[in-house]
Amino acid sequence: MESALEDIEFLALSVNRVEVLNAVAETPHTRRDLQERTGASQPTLGRILRDFEERNWVEATGREYAATPTGRLVADGFSNLREIVETEQKLRQVANWLPTEAMTFDLRRLRDATITTPTQTRPNAPVQRVLELLRDAERVEIVSYAFNEQSMDVVRRRVADEGQTFEGVFSASAIDAIADDSALRERLRELVDLPGAELRVVDDDVPVALTVADDVVHLFLRDDDGLLQASVDTDDEAVLTWARDVHGWYRNEARPLDADDFAD
């Protein structure tokens, strides 16, 4: 009897085997159906189906082939493994900077996420990405340990001129950093005074730099020294639910931004 790893290797080493097993796990197929779906030759399909029958992964009924219950189990399990590995490959370059201690969703939800990293020609690419999202959004929610000048200016203009709704929850240290600069302090005052803006402050540490721009979630990723290394954004529903829950929790814990936070 072959070991589990040998069966995994047997399946993984052939794209045609994977495609055939997935096909018959979905619905019964004839050989002609399988040839049209996979592009494999009839001799190749014959070998694959015989190998699957030997493993009791498929059974023939008339001219059609269908997966057995154990064949469907293998197909589902292999698809899950493939999805996990594809997700890991995508996230590998940024995995060390993800705020996983605060992320309660399955990482596979980031499989189709957009990852933006600095380049030699665009060293500020992660910031530019969030600015693009802010400029297009009708509603913005932020929970963050920082509020960069460019984001603040885009939000301020969009709220004032185009009716954007903004709800920001920031750590006290983020507000202190702005209050230390007289020009930034005045621009923040202007934002706070706008009817469509609500800003709140939380005295505890905030472990994420999270923006929800309409239905897109954006995360800044920083290293242990606080240097911006990348950003990740996605419109996945599970991630969006998580992000809004995080924003709601911190909003409930926070206090409104008031004049004392702008002390000169």
Helices and strands as residue ranges (DSSP letters): H 4-12, H 15-26, E 29-30, H 31-38, H 42-54, E 58-61, E 64-67, H 69-91, G 95-97, G 107-110, E 114-116, H 125-136, E 139-144, H 149-162, E 165-171, H 172-179, H 182-192, E 197-202, E 210-213, E 216-222, E 228-234, H 237-253, E 255-256, G 259-262
